[in-house]
Amino acid sequence: MTIEFTSRRHVVAAARVAFEASVSGKEVWCSVSLDALNDHFGNQGTSSHQLIASFEANRQRIETAARRVLESNGGQSVELETRDFD
């Protein structure tokens, strides 16, 4: 399974940052919760700008966690929560 992350990302309802991965050529959306950004990455706000900035500053670690879940779930969409970074 080949997994690559694109530059597409945006803030979605429920204060999540959604980001796109390509899994063996198929587009798959992943997301990381506001709680995870607050608990593990020092995010302190809820504005789109703050959430995206927190995501970008910690993108490598977030994508590593998403990759781990994608590999274990057969390439299905991923919703990362606080527990995924413990």
HELIX and SHEET records of a PDB file:
HELIX    1   1 LEU A   34  PHE A   41  1                                   8    
HELIX    2   2 SER A   48  ALA A   57  1                                  10    
HELIX    3   3 ARG A   59  ASN A   73  1                                  15    
HELIX    4   4 THR A   82  PHE A   85  5                                   4    
SHEET    1   A 4 ILE A   3  VAL A  12  0                                        
SHEET    2   A 4 ARG A  16  VAL A  23 -1                                        
SHEET    3   A 4 LYS A  26  SER A  33 -1                                        
SHEET    4   A 4 VAL A  78  LEU A  80  1                                        
END                                                                             
